Amino acid sequence: MLSIFENGHENSQVDLVISNKFVSQFDALIANCDTLDLLKTIPDGTVDLIVSSPPYNLGKSYENRQSFKEYLGFQKQVIEECYRTLKPEGNFCWQVGNYVDKGEVFPLDIYYYDIFKFDFNMKLRNRIIWYFGHGLHASKRFSGRYETILWFSKSDNYLFNLDPVRVPSKYPGKRHFKGDKKGQPSCNPNGKNPSDIWDIIINDFDTCLWDIPNVKSNHPEKTIHPCQYPIELIERLVLSMTNKDGVVLDPFMGVGSTLLAALLHNRKTIGVEKEKDYFEITKSRIDDLKKGSLKKRPLGKPIHKPTGREKVSQKPIEWEIYQQELLI
């Protein structure tokens, strides 16, 4: 029985099932296999929300670099199986950056749009821009500071809950100055829509932008995964696109950030990861959640702003492999 509390501090009971095939009873179902092997066992219309960041075909340790055409062909197979598992009112969120080949940039969201729209007739609801203030430094082009989340729905009757993710209005006391509503509040008392640009610089709950830092070396959630995204990025999607007890699927779960975001808010979740090391980290993080010791950046916490007076380390910087690969 799922017993998670949204503040993350209570002891929790999670029915964790490890299986390479779908089972009917679970809170968290995780598989260590190729993603298609698990996806093909999930019944039609089971899932409320699909969230993932697919491999970018950069030749990292967890992926075999293919021709760009082969890469997109495989991803289309994955999307097809995911689409089949999605409920009619379900949502599909695909978080992507750029594929880079010999200095040429291929914006993946453009290529994925054609697959979602023209192969599966899904409808784009938002192209969310996730902007972060810190990242890799390029030398032969401007440094990339954003990625995109393509949010598609399967039908026009899709689930969207705005209230759980509203941000405070800039002028909460503003009132209508004329007309039938003169003197009445002119803004929603629950806050305003946070927009489709999620900022990574300032306190997002004081602005219309969402402040979500990317996971680097000093982030409390950092693991060995080179392209890990933060839990709070997915929490916003889970809260706005599912109801409690809904099912959230991640076909490329990595170290389990999507699964943790779902469990933290009383959703069931399914994830698959072919890399054994990442799979084991996911198990460990879910265990930490159950014990109340999960390392997590709180939702909406302000970003640390350097003063310029910090002591500079004399130790050499240890660049990660994926940083070296992208400096082209």
N, C-alpha and C positions, 0 to 999 in steps of 0.2 A: 504494500500500500504506500503510495507516494505521500510523503509528509515533509515538504520543504517549506520554509518560511522565507518570505522575500527579503528580510534583513540579513539572511545568511548566517545568523548567529545561533540559531536553535539547533539542537541535535536533530538529525534527519534520518528517515528510513527510506531507502531507495532500493527497489527491487531491480538490481543490476543483473541482466541476462547476457551471457556471452555465447553467441551462436552465429554461424555463417548462413543460417536460414531464418526466415521470419517466424516468430512465435506470437501467439495471441495475447499473452499476459506478460507485461513488462512495464517498468517505469523508464529504464534506460536499456536499450538493446544495442550492443556493440559487436562488430564483426572484424576479424583480422583476415581479410581476403581481398581479392579484386572486387571493385565496387559493383560491377555488373552481376557477379555471382550472387550477392545479397539482394540487389535491387530486383532481380527477376523472380524472387520468392515472395515479394511484398504484394499483397492483393491490391486489385484496382481500388481507387478511391479511399485509401486508408489514411493519407497524410494531409494535414492542414496547411503546413508551411514547409517549404524546402529552402534551406539557406546553405550556401557553400561558397568557398573560394577555390575554384578548380586550379590545377597546376597550370602555369603559364608557358610550359614548354621551353624552359630556360636551361634545361640540362642539369638541374640540381640533383642532389644525391638520391632523392625519392622519385625521380622521373627519368624516363629514357627519352632523349630528345628525338623528335620525329620531324618529317617535313611538315610544314605548316598545314598543308592540305590533309595529311594523315591525322595530325593532332585534332583538327576541327571535326574530322570524320568520327573519331572516337568519342569526342565530347557530344556529338549529336546523338550517338547511341545511348550515352548516359542520360542526356536530357529526355530522350524518348521514353526511357524506363521510368524516370522521375515523373514525367508528365502523366503517365499511366497510373501511378500510385496516388496522384493528387486528387483531392475532392473537387467537385465542380466549383465550389466557392473558395478554393484554396489559392495560395499565393506562392510565387517562385522568385527568390532573390539570389542573384548571381553577382558576387563581388569580384571584380577583375581589375587588373592594371594593364600593363603593356607587355607585349612580346617584342623583344629586341633582337635583331639579327644583323651583325656587322654594322652596327651603328644606326640601322634603319628601324624606326618605331612602328609597330603594328598595334593600334589601339583595339584591344580585344572586345570592348563593348560594341564596337561597330560591327564586327564579324558575328558576334553572338546575337545581336539584334535580328539579323536575317534568319538565323536558325529558329529563334523563338517565334518570330512573327510569321515568316513565310512557310516554315516547315510544320509548325504546330498551331498557328493561328492564335497565339496568345497575345494579350493586349498590354502594352507598356503603360504603367500607371505613374511611374517616376523614374527618372535617371538621377539617382542620388549621388551627389559629389561629396566624397569623403576627403576633406582637405586636412593635411597635417603639416605642422610647421617645421618638422625636422625629418630628415631622411637621407637618402644616398646623394652624394655629390657627383654630378657628371662633369666631364672635362671637355666634351665635344658637342654638347647641347645644353640647354637650360636644365637644371636639376628638377626632376619630377617631384611634385608635392601633393599629388592627389591620386585617388583611385575612384572607381565608380561602382555603384550597386544598381544593377538593372532589376527593377521590381515589375514583374509581370503577373497578371491574373489569368486564370484559366477561363473565366467568363465575366460577364458584366455584373453578375451577382456575387461579388467578392467580399470577403471579410476585412473590415478596416475599423479599428477602434482608435480614434484620435485622442480621446481624453487622457488615457494613461501616459501619453508622451508629450502633452502640451508643455510649453515653457511660459514663464511669467510674461505678462504683457508689459510693454515698455511704459505705457501710461495707463495703469489699471484704473485710475479714477476718472478717466476721460468720459464725458457724457455728450449726448446729442444736444446740439444748440438750437435746433429748429425742427419743425414738423411734428407729426403725431407722437414721436418718441422723445421730444424735447425734455431734457432733464434726466432721462434714463441712461444707464451705463451703455456706452457704445462698443464695448469689447466683451468677449466671453469671460465671465467671472472665473472660469477654470483655467484661463491662460490662452495663449495663442498657438497656432500651428507653427512648428519649428522650422518649416521650409524644407527644401530639397538640397540644401548645402549644409553639410555637417562639419563644423570648424574644429580645428585641433589647436587652437591658440589660447582662447580665453574661456572663462566660466560660462559654459553653454546655457546653464539654467538662469543666467541673467541676460541672455540675448536670444535672438531668434535662431542662432546657430548652435550646433551640437558639438561639444568639446570632447573629443575622444582621441587620446594620444595613441600612436602606433606602438607596438610592443618592441622596445629596444632593450639594451643591456640592463638599464636601471629600472625597468618596469617590474612591478611585483609579480606579474603573471609570466615572466619570461621563462621559457624552457629551451631545449636544444633545437626546436624547430626554427628554421631561418625565416619563415614567412608567416609567423603566427599573428592572427588578428585579435584584438582585445574583446573580452567577454561583453563589455558594455556596448560595443558596436552592435552586437546581435541582440542584446536585451531590448533595445528600442524596437527592433523588428518583431521579436517574439511578443512584446506587449501590445503592439499595434495591429498585428496580423493574425493573432490566435486568441482563443479563449482558454481559460483554465481547463486542464485535462486534454487539450488538443495535442496533436502529434507533430513534432518537428523533426525533419529528416536532413541529415548532412551526408551526401554521398562521398565526400572527401574530408573526413572529420579531422585529420591532422592530430593535434593534441587535445581535441575535444572542447574547444571554446563554445561552439554552437550548442553542444549537449549541456554544458554547464549553465549557459544562459537560459535554456529551456527548463532545466530542473529547478533553478533558483526561483522560477515563477510558476511552479506547479504544472508544468507541461510534461508530457511523455516525450521521449526522444529516441531516435534511431541514428546510428552512425556507423560508417565502415571506413577502415584504413588498412591499406595493404602493408605498410611499413611497421614491422613488429615493435621497434623502439617507440614510435609515436603512439601505437596502440597501448603499450604498457603505461605510458605517461597519462593517457586518457583514463585508464583504470585507476591510477594513483590519484589523479585529480578528483575523480568522482568519490573515491574513498575519503579524501581530505574534506570534500563537501559534506559527506555524511558525518564526519567527526567534528565539523565546525571549524576546521583549520585551513580551508581553502585560501590561498593567496590570491586576492582579487582587488583591483582598483575600484573603489566605490563609485556607483553611478552618479555622474555629475560633479565629481570632485574637481576643484580648480587646478589648472596646470601650474606647475612650478615655473616661476619666471626668474632666470639668473639675474643677479644684481651687477655682475661684472667684477665683483670683488672676491669671487671664489678663488681658492688656491688651485693652481694648475698642476695636474699630476705630471711628474717627470717620467712616468712609465710610457713606453712606446704604445701607440694605439694598435690594438689587435683587430684588424678588419676581418669581418666574417666572409666566408667564401662567396656568399651570394652578392655581397657588396662589390667584390672584385669582378664578378661576372658582368655586373651591370655598368661598370665604369668604361663604357665603350661608346 
